[in-house]
């Protein structure tokens, strides 16, 4: 049997973490109460990367190694299953996205108002200048 090296142990650990972010994690445990079943759903994503490079003197291959990984989960909503088999989707509300969208609209509106005020001010100055020269 081959003894695991440090690199293979790291790769095995990363593989375990990425496997934990698979489709099995998309749906949570169903919750049942008074004939209604709630099934939570989430978006789960992950990734990993690694690499190696020469040592400090440039002569030793594989002298430097590194890697990283990440897993992200975001609630999407819940499926509500009622008696009789009726299924309803209830999306999760992302308040942060709503606030960011409102801020972007406000900034765009302020920039538009500023440009309209500047254009109106410049047009008014030109009209006044042409009236005095007649």
One Martini backbone bead per residue (centre of mass of N, CA, C, O) as a GRO file, in nm:
protein
  134
    1UNK     BB    1   0.097   0.036   0.022
    2UNK     BB    2   0.060   0.366  -0.019
    3UNK     BB    3   0.186   0.642   0.112
    4UNK     BB    4   0.076   0.933   0.213
    5UNK     BB    5   0.113   1.244   0.126
    6UNK     BB    6   0.072   1.570   0.171
    7UNK     BB    7  -0.062   1.622  -0.105
    8UNK     BB    8  -0.275   1.389  -0.097
    9UNK     BB    9  -0.411   1.481   0.165
   10UNK     BB   10  -0.506   1.753   0.058
   11UNK     BB   11  -0.670   1.647  -0.185
   12UNK     BB   12  -0.862   1.473  -0.017
   13UNK     BB   13  -0.981   1.705   0.150
   14UNK     BB   14  -1.089   1.870  -0.088
   15UNK     BB   15  -1.272   1.648  -0.199
   16UNK     BB   16  -1.457   1.634   0.049
   17UNK     BB   17  -1.558   1.928   0.038
   18UNK     BB   18  -1.673   1.925  -0.250
   19UNK     BB   19  -1.867   1.686  -0.202
   20UNK     BB   20  -2.032   1.852   0.018
   21UNK     BB   21  -2.127   2.056  -0.238
   22UNK     BB   22  -2.341   1.898  -0.351
   23UNK     BB   23  -2.664   1.810  -0.434
   24UNK     BB   24  -2.723   1.703  -0.141
   25UNK     BB   25  -2.718   2.019  -0.028
   26UNK     BB   26  -2.962   2.168  -0.159
   27UNK     BB   27  -3.142   1.997   0.025
   28UNK     BB   28  -3.299   1.988   0.304
   29UNK     BB   29  -3.464   1.910   0.569
   30UNK     BB   30  -3.768   1.819   0.626
   31UNK     BB   31  -4.062   1.993   0.744
   32UNK     BB   32  -4.324   1.889   0.971
   33UNK     BB   33  -4.668   2.043   0.999
   34UNK     BB   34  -4.988   1.992   0.987
   35UNK     BB   35  -4.956   1.869   0.675
   36UNK     BB   36  -4.686   2.033   0.630
   37UNK     BB   37  -4.419   2.062   0.395
   38UNK     BB   38  -4.078   2.176   0.428
   39UNK     BB   39  -3.837   2.250   0.157
   40UNK     BB   40  -3.526   2.341   0.147
   41UNK     BB   41  -3.331   2.566  -0.069
   42UNK     BB   42  -3.002   2.575  -0.229
   43UNK     BB   43  -2.703   2.733  -0.326
   44UNK     BB   44  -2.420   2.532  -0.419
   45UNK     BB   45  -2.067   2.612  -0.411
   46UNK     BB   46  -1.738   2.515  -0.549
   47UNK     BB   47  -1.370   2.516  -0.505
   48UNK     BB   48  -1.037   2.440  -0.643
   49UNK     BB   49  -0.676   2.487  -0.586
   50UNK     BB   50  -0.339   2.440  -0.727
   51UNK     BB   51   0.029   2.441  -0.670
   52UNK     BB   52   0.363   2.474  -0.815
   53UNK     BB   53   0.718   2.546  -0.759
   54UNK     BB   54   1.007   2.666  -0.735
   55UNK     BB   55   1.249   2.724  -0.557
   56UNK     BB   56   1.457   2.972  -0.454
   57UNK     BB   57   1.692   2.876  -0.670
   58UNK     BB   58   1.536   2.724  -0.928
   59UNK     BB   59   1.631   2.395  -0.907
   60UNK     BB   60   1.375   2.304  -0.742
   61UNK     BB   61   1.127   2.110  -0.797
   62UNK     BB   62   0.856   2.176  -0.596
   63UNK     BB   63   0.935   2.386  -0.360
   64UNK     BB   64   0.642   2.508  -0.411
   65UNK     BB   65   0.324   2.515  -0.245
   66UNK     BB   66  -0.041   2.532  -0.313
   67UNK     BB   67  -0.377   2.623  -0.190
   68UNK     BB   68  -0.743   2.617  -0.242
   69UNK     BB   69  -1.077   2.680  -0.101
   70UNK     BB   70  -1.445   2.685  -0.161
   71UNK     BB   71  -1.766   2.748   0.001
   72UNK     BB   72  -2.111   2.808  -0.104
   73UNK     BB   73  -2.424   2.933   0.047
   74UNK     BB   74  -2.770   2.993  -0.071
   75UNK     BB   75  -3.074   3.091  -0.018
   76UNK     BB   76  -3.380   3.044  -0.213
   77UNK     BB   77  -3.596   2.855  -0.053
   78UNK     BB   78  -3.929   2.696  -0.053
   79UNK     BB   79  -4.113   2.405  -0.037
   80UNK     BB   80  -4.467   2.373  -0.026
   81UNK     BB   81  -4.641   2.089   0.109
   82UNK     BB   82  -4.961   1.990   0.079
   83UNK     BB   83  -5.238   1.857   0.105
   84UNK     BB   84  -5.290   1.686  -0.205
   85UNK     BB   85  -5.004   1.787  -0.353
   86UNK     BB   86  -4.950   2.080  -0.311
   87UNK     BB   87  -4.720   2.306  -0.468
   88UNK     BB   88  -4.502   2.569  -0.333
   89UNK     BB   89  -4.313   2.855  -0.404
   90UNK     BB   90  -4.075   3.022  -0.173
   91UNK     BB   91  -3.890   3.280  -0.185
   92UNK     BB   92  -3.612   3.429  -0.094
   93UNK     BB   93  -3.518   3.725   0.065
   94UNK     BB   94  -3.280   3.969  -0.054
   95UNK     BB   95  -3.205   4.250   0.106
   96UNK     BB   96  -2.928   4.332  -0.004
   97UNK     BB   97  -3.015   4.347  -0.304
   98UNK     BB   98  -3.233   4.562  -0.268
   99UNK     BB   99  -3.053   4.785  -0.152
  100UNK     BB  100  -2.853   4.798  -0.386
  101UNK     BB  101  -3.057   4.870  -0.605
  102UNK     BB  102  -3.150   5.137  -0.473
  103UNK     BB  103  -2.874   5.276  -0.478
  104UNK     BB  104  -2.830   5.270  -0.786
  105UNK     BB  105  -3.080   5.435  -0.859
  106UNK     BB  106  -3.009   5.689  -0.693
  107UNK     BB  107  -2.742   5.756  -0.834
  108UNK     BB  108  -2.855   5.780  -1.120
  109UNK     BB  109  -3.057   6.010  -1.053
  110UNK     BB  110  -2.849   6.218  -0.952
  111UNK     BB  111  -2.683   6.232  -1.216
  112UNK     BB  112  -2.916   6.325  -1.396
  113UNK     BB  113  -2.989   6.583  -1.244
  114UNK     BB  114  -2.713   6.716  -1.266
  115UNK     BB  115  -2.703   6.727  -1.578
  116UNK     BB  116  -2.963   6.896  -1.612
  117UNK     BB  117  -2.873   7.142  -1.449
  118UNK     BB  118  -2.621   7.208  -1.614
  119UNK     BB  119  -2.763   7.240  -1.889
  120UNK     BB  120  -2.956   7.464  -1.801
  121UNK     BB  121  -2.740   7.666  -1.703
  122UNK     BB  122  -2.586   7.692  -1.975
  123UNK     BB  123  -2.833   7.783  -2.148
  124UNK     BB  124  -2.898   8.045  -1.986
  125UNK     BB  125  -2.627   8.194  -2.037
  126UNK     BB  126  -2.649   8.210  -2.348
  127UNK     BB  127  -2.911   8.373  -2.366
  128UNK     BB  128  -2.810   8.622  -2.213
  129UNK     BB  129  -2.569   8.690  -2.402
  130UNK     BB  130  -2.739   8.738  -2.666
  131UNK     BB  131  -2.918   8.977  -2.555
  132UNK     BB  132  -2.682   9.192  -2.500
  133UNK     BB  133  -2.576   9.210  -2.816
  134UNK     BB  134  -2.837   9.353  -2.965
   0.00000   0.00000   0.00000
